[in-house]
Amino acid sequence: MTTPIYDFVKKYAESKTTRFHMPGHKGVGQLGCEMYDITEVKGADVLYSAEGIIEESENNLTELYDTGHSFYSTEGSTLAIKAMLAIVTADRKEGERPIILASRNAHVSFIHAAAMLDIDVLWMQYNEQIHLCSGTIYPRDVQTGVENLGKIPTAVYITSPDYLGNMTNIETIFRYCRWLKIPIIVDNAHGAYLKFLKTDFHPIALGAAMCVDSAHKTLPVLTGGAYLHISKKYPKYIERARGAFKLFASTSPSYLTLASLDLCNEMLANGYAEEIKEFEIKMEELKSKIRALGYKLNYDDLFGMNKVEPFKIAIRVGKELAEHLRSRGIEPEYSDFEYTVLMLSPRNTDEDIQRLLVALDAYEGERCVPDPIYALPIAHEQAMTIREATFAPSRVILAKNSLGRICAAPLVSCPPAVPIVMSGERITKEDIRLFKHYGIEKVSVVIEPKAKKE
């Protein structure tokens, strides 16, 4: 498979061309990569008007994922999610507001996109939820949402895999949505590799109209590299895509990131896809060994219908275990009071895995199952639209003093970047309990005319 972007960047870096163009380092610097960090010089193509080397590389990506077309983002899934929502809501009729039926564990970039595009959201009720970031959506939940809405939504939006690795059964939901002609769009940020497993679990293969992959999260790609995939069944979405990216994207994309995306295509075509399949088996063995040490993993003994993504390990022990691992030179992806999350890939060696097992075996704390939090907030009063609340005058106050106030722009850290309360919702007692549980001390609230002085 060709690598047109990488070949161009490498040739330009080695040409010793005098650079009377951006960036200011002129190809020289202490990092060592500056010579490859170029801008849109002649021949380098233009990312969101691609018709040269970038288009050729995206065509290679499209072939690998078997899509209608797959597009690059150098600003992560955050940008691709915004573009995806702009694409799916472009058919809005004058006087009608687009409304999306969504799973509540959405990344905050979804909220930001809804604010910028003035989209209404109806949140689906979870029947099973063990964590702020992790819940299960079934076809009946989508059906209930449509019935509560009283009309066909613009789209159904699902986050799968979620941050703890739970995978929604998209295929069964698709069968229901296909009957009603509702497009499914998916935040698949943690699942770029799912296409290459023994069984293809990629959302496009399962019936999604569009999905977003953070290539950098699970594939050998530099930070910021992401994909927007569009199904062959939605050609009108393909026509809109580059224009949608232009609404939100920087006009200065990273060619270092583009080159890494380009090289990843070649790797997948020339053996790395097989490494993924082999590593899937290795991960099954690793999880069995971790269970044998007395640990519980995400969804063990909880909900038998769930699939869990193979390259993520969510151990049901919290911050104490994470600190123990750090003391042994192992840095986890994330930890809170309930879970320690580890993300692996075929780039992790056998030595890495053995080091992890030794560290887990040496942990002297309790290897217990935390009490799952089933009563996470779902039903809220939507006092303002997402857009109104996001752009309204606001102030930051102590979370413990926020009862009854309207959430403005959610204050969330990344990871996991999943809000407890969404923009425009009125904060409840249960929300305040969860703020405390997840360590959120301050919230941004709308300044209401009759609000009491903090």
N, C-alpha and C positions, 0 to 999 in steps of 0.2 A: 504494500500500500504506500502511496506517495506521501511525502511530508513537505508540501510546498511552502508553508509558512516558515518552518524551521530552516529549510534550505535557503530561502531568501534572506532571512535574518543572519544566518551564518555567513553567507556569501558577502553580505553588506558589511558585517563586522570585520571580515578578513580583507576587505578591499582597500582599507586605509583611506577611505574617502574623507575629505575635510568636511566637517559637519557644521555648516552655517545654518543649522535648524535646531529645533528642540530635540531632546532636553538639554539642560544647561551643563550637565557633566561631560558632554561631548564624547562619550564613549570611554571615559577614563575615571577610575575611582577605586576606593578601598574594598568594595564588596567583591570585585572581580567579575561581576555580571554586566557592568555598565556598557561594555562594547556591544552587547546583544539587546540593549534597551533602546529601541528606536521608536520613531513616530511614523506617521503615515507619509513617508517619503514616496517618490515615484516608484511604482511597482509593488508597493507594500499593500495595496488594496485599502478599502475603507470598511470597517467592521459592519456597520449597519446600512451600508449600500454596497455590499460585497458583489463583485463580479469578476474577481481575479483569483489570487492565491487563497484568500479566505473562503471564497465560495467553493473552490476545489476541495479544500480541507473539510468544510462542512458537508460536502457531498460524500466524502469518505465516511464521516461520522453517521450520516443518514443511512448509508449502506450497512454499517455495523449494527445499528439499532433497528433497521427495517422500518423506518418511519416515512411519512410524507416528506418531511424535511426536519432537520435538527439544526438548531442555531447555537452559536457560542455566546456566552456572557463572560466578561472578565471582571464583573462586579458581583459575582456569586449568584446564588439563588434569589437573593433579595431583589436584584434587578429583574431576573427572569420571572419571578412571581408577579411583579408589577406589570410587566409586558403581557403576561398570560391573562391577567384580569382585564387589561385594556382591550385585548383581542376578543375575549369572550363577551364583553359588554358593548362592543361596537355597534351591534344591531339595535340598540335601544331606540324606541320610537319617541317622538316628541311628546313630552308630557308624562312619559312613563319612566319610573325609576327601576333600574335593574336591581334584582335581589338574588343573592346567592345563598343556597342552603349549605352550611359548612359545619364540619366537626370543630369542636370548641378548642382543641389543642393546637390551634393555628399559630404559626410563627408571627411575631409582631409585624413583620414586613407585609403580611396580608392585611392587617389593620391599617397600616400606613397607605397601602394601595387603595383600600376601600375609601379612605378619607380623601385621597387625591382625586379619585375617579367618581366620588359621590355615589357609592354603592351601598345599598342596604344589605344586611346579613341577618338571616334567621339561623340561630345556632341549634344544631340537632341535640336531642336529649340522649345522653349515654345511658345504657342499661348497666354497663360494667365499666368501672373506672377505678384504678388503684393509685393514680398519681396525677398531678396537674398536667403532665405531658403525655399521659398514656391512657387511652380508653378504647373501647370497641364499638364500632358502628356496624350495624346489620342492615339488610334491605328494609326490614320493618321500621327502622329508625328513619330512613329516608322517606318511606311511605307516610309515616306519621308527620314528618316535617312538611311534606307536600300538602297533606290534608289540613294541617294547621294554617298553612299559608293560604290555602284556598285557590291557588292558581299554580301554573307551571313556573318554577324558578328559572332564572337565566342559566344557572349551572349548579351542579353539586361539587363542592370543594372538599377534598379529603387529604389529610396528612398521613402518609403511610410510606415507609415505616415511621413510627413516631420516635421520640427521643430515647425511649427505653427499648426500642427494637420491635414493638408490636406491629404486625402487618395486618391491615384491613383486608378482608376478602373482597377485593375490588370486582372480581369476575361476577360474583352473585349480585352485587349492587348494580353492575353494568346491565345485567339482564333486565332488571326492573326499570332502570333509567332509559334503556333503549326503547322499551315499550312506550314510554311517555315522551321520547325524543328530547331527553335532557342530557346535555354533554357533561361528562365527568372530567374534572380537572384535578390534578394531583400534585401536592408538594411531596415529591419523591427525593428530597434533598439528600437523605441518607441511603439511597438505594441505587446509585448509578451502576453498581456492579450486578444488580439483580438479573439483568439481561443474560448474564454469562454463567449462571448457576446450572446445575444439572437439570433443574426445571426452571423455565423462563418465567420469573415473577415480575417482570418489568411492567409498569402500568399500561404502557401503550399496547403491549402484547395481550393484556387482559381486558382491553376495551376502552381505555381512557382516550378522550379527545386530545388532551394535552397533558404534559407533565414536565416538571422541573427537576433536574438532577444537579446536585452539587458534586461535580466531578472531583473536586479537590478533597472532599470528605473521605472518599473510599477508593479512589483511583490514584495512580501516580501522576498527579497534576498539581501545579503550584496553586497556592491560596488565591481564591477569587475565580478560578476556572469553573464554569458551570454550563449546563445545557438547557435549552428549551426544545422539547420534542413535540412534534405535531403529527397526529395520525394521518394516514393516507385518506381517511374518510372525511377529512375536514379541509379541503383545499382552500376554502375562503379564509381560513385562519392563517394558512401559510402566506397568502397574499398580504395580510395585514401585519405580519410579524415585524418586519424591519421598521415599519413606521411606528409600531408600538414601542419597540426598543428605543427609538430616537426620542420619545417623550421623556424618558427617565435617565438615559445613559449618559455617561461622560463622553465627550468627543475626543478624549485621549485614552483609548484602551491600551492596556499593557501588552506589548508584544512579547514580553517574557512569558506571560500567562498564555497568550495565544500559541506561542511556540510549544509550550508544554502540552496544551490540548492537542495540538497537531501531532506531536510525538506519541501521545497516548493512543491515538488511532492506530499507528503502526504497531505499537506494542500489543494491542488487543488483537490485531489481525495476525500477528506473528508469534503467538504462544502465550501471551499473558491471560487471555480468556481461558485457556486450559489450566493455567496456574490457579485461577479463581476456582474452578471446579475442584481441583485437588485440595485447595485450602479449605473449601467447604467441608470436606471429610475430616481434615485436621481439626477444624473448629468444633465439629461434633464430638470428637475424641477429647478435646480440651475441656469442653463444658461438662462432659461426663466425669472427668478427673476432678474438676472443681466441685461438683456435687458430691463426689466420694470423700472430699475433705470436710463435708458437713455444711456446705453453703447452699442456700436457695437462690435460684435465678429468677429473673422476671417471668411471671406467669406460671412458674412451676406450681402445680397442684391448685391452680386457681380456675382458669377458664380453658377447658380442653380444646375448644374450637380454634384457638388462636394459633397463628403462625408467627414465629419470631425470626427476625432476620439473622442469618448465621454468623455474620462478622462482628456482631455487637454482643457484649456480655454485660448485663445489668445485675449486679450482685445485691441481694437484699440485706445489705449491711451498709451503714452510711459513713459519715465523715471520719470516724475513728479508723476504719479500714483504709480509707483514702490516705490519711496521714501516715499510717503504717507503711503503705506502699511507697509513698514519697521518701520515707526514711530509708527505703531499700533501693532508691534510685529509679523508681517506676512512677511515671506521671499518668494518672487516669484522665479520661476525657472530662468527667464531671462527677461531683458528689454532692449529696444533700443529707438530710437526717435519715433518709430511708434507703437510698441506693448509691452504689458506686458503679459508674459506667465506664467500660473499657471498649475502645474501638480498635479492631485489628484489621490487617490486610495481608496479602501475600508478601509484602515487604517486611513484615515481622519475621524474624528468623526463629529457628528451633531454639537457639540460645535465649531469645527474648521470652519465648513461651515457658521454657524451663525456669528461667529467673522468676517469672510470675508465679508459677506453681510453688516454688521454694518459699517465696514471700508469703503466699496465702497460707501455706502449711505452718509457717512460723507465727502467724497472727494469734495472739493470746486472748483476744476479746471474744465476745459471744458471737457465734455464727448463726444468729437467730433470724426469724422471719418478722419483719416489722408489721404492725397492724395496718392493713391497707386502708386508705382513706376513700371510702366509697361516696361520701357525701360532699363531693366537690361541687361548687356552684354551677348551676345551669340556668335556672329561671331568674331573670333580672328584669327590672323595669327599664325599658329603653327610653330614657327621658329626653334624649336628643339624638339626632342622627350621628353616625360616626364622624362625618365631615364637620358638622356643626360643633361637636364637642372638641375635636382635634384642633380646630382653628379658633375656638373661643378664647377670650381672656382667661388665664388660669394662674394658679399658684400651687407651689409645693407645700404640703402640710404633713404632719406626722400621721402615719397610717392609723394609729389608735384613735385619732380624732376625726376620722373621715366618714363616720356613719351617716348615711343619708345624702352624702355629697355625690355629685356627678363626676365620674372619671373623665379626665381630659385625655391627653396622650399617655398611654400606659408607661410606667417607669419599670423596665425589666432589664435584667442583665443577660448577656449572651456568653455562654449558654445558660439556660435553655431558651430564653427569649419567648416564652409562652406566657401571656398575661393571665392573671386571675380575674380581673375585671376589664371589660372592653370599653373603648371610648363611647361615651354617651350613656353608659349604664349607671344606675344608682347603687352605691356601695351599701352592702348589707352587713349584719353582725357576723354571718358565716364568712364573708370576705375578709373581715378584720381578723378572725381566727386564723384564716389561711395566710394572710399577710405575715402574721407572727410566726406561723409554722415554717414558712419558706424564707424567713429572714428579711422581709420587705419592711423597712422602717418608715419610708416616705412615699407618698403618692401625689400625683398631680391632679388637681380637681378644678372644675370650672368655677369661675367667680360668678355666683348667682346674685341677683339684685338684693335678695333678702337673706343671703347667707350670713350667719353669725361670724363675727370677727374672730380669727384664730388667735 
